[in-house]
Amino acid sequence: MIYSMTGYGTAAGASGNLAVTVELKSVNNRFLDASVRLPRLYSFAEEPLKSLVQQRLIRGKVDVFVNIDASRDDSVVIRLNEPVLKAYQSAFAEMKDRYQITDDVGIAAYSRLPDLFIVEKQQVDAEAFTADLLRIAGEALDVICAMRAKEGERLSGDMTGKLDELEEMRQFVARRSPESVKEYRERLLNKMHEVLESSDIDESRILTEAALFADKVAVDEELVRLDSHIRQFRDLLASGGAIGRKLDFLIQEMNREVNTIGSKCTDLDITKTVLEMKSCIEKIREQAQNIE
């Protein structure tokens, strides 16, 4: 199966009284670059979560967002800081005696004073939370992998169609190349007739010139190698897996062979076909860049 590097996946679950949501987004990238964002209190789970992503995904820029809703958590206890309260009361009494301040200080005023309350939260069970988080993240990874597989299948079909077009153009060049040599020989013969105004032409000279031209514009080797690259490309698409880098290499080699064909041939029809082949290869490259 072929996977695209573009995808999205999300999953939600619970860890004790905490509601946990994991969201993953991925785009194409040369290597795997996974970044995890979760609340600082739960940073102990960052490395296990990143390791899980690295086990499931091979390439791509992957952003992992973890949202934790603690609104249902009843483990929070707010305790009065009695020493601070007594210090405030002593200070207020001194203010009243020394400066004759008569306004009473009520509970509302006390509640706004800093450090008057101590918020105690039950210690998080790191092991249990990490296990729950990895389970939820695994479900999100299932979703994103399914989306990447679906997109990879679409990309594979599109590239297969482009390979068919490229193969048709390769076959055209293979047929046209010998014809261009024959036409060159005929043009050369006609030109010599015009110049010499005689039918007594040295046939061996014509054959020699035609042979030199044929050797100069011969693209048999390039066409054979291009055919081999196309076949290997098809085999990789059929085999599946992490084939993105291999496809990149084959595309470079296909482009190299087509450029060589273009530099050798002077035939107008072949030149036009070479331009179309280069355009086709570029479209394949654009799609292959999204393959894992």
Protein Blocks (a to p, Z undefined) as FASTA:
>chain_A
ZZdfbdcddddddehjaccdddddddddfbdcddddddfklmmmmmmmmmmmmmmpmbdc
ddddddddfklpckbccdddfklmmmmmmmmmmmmmmnopabdcdfklmmmpghkbccdd
ddddfklmmmmmmmmmmmmmmmmmmmmmmmmmmmmmmmmmmmmmmmmmmmmmmmmmmmmm
mmmmmmmmmmmmmmnopabdcfklmmmmmmmmmmmmpcklmmmmmmmmmmmmmmmmmngp
jfklmmmmmmmmmmmmmmmmmmmpmcfklmmmmmmmmmmmmmmmmmmmmpZZ
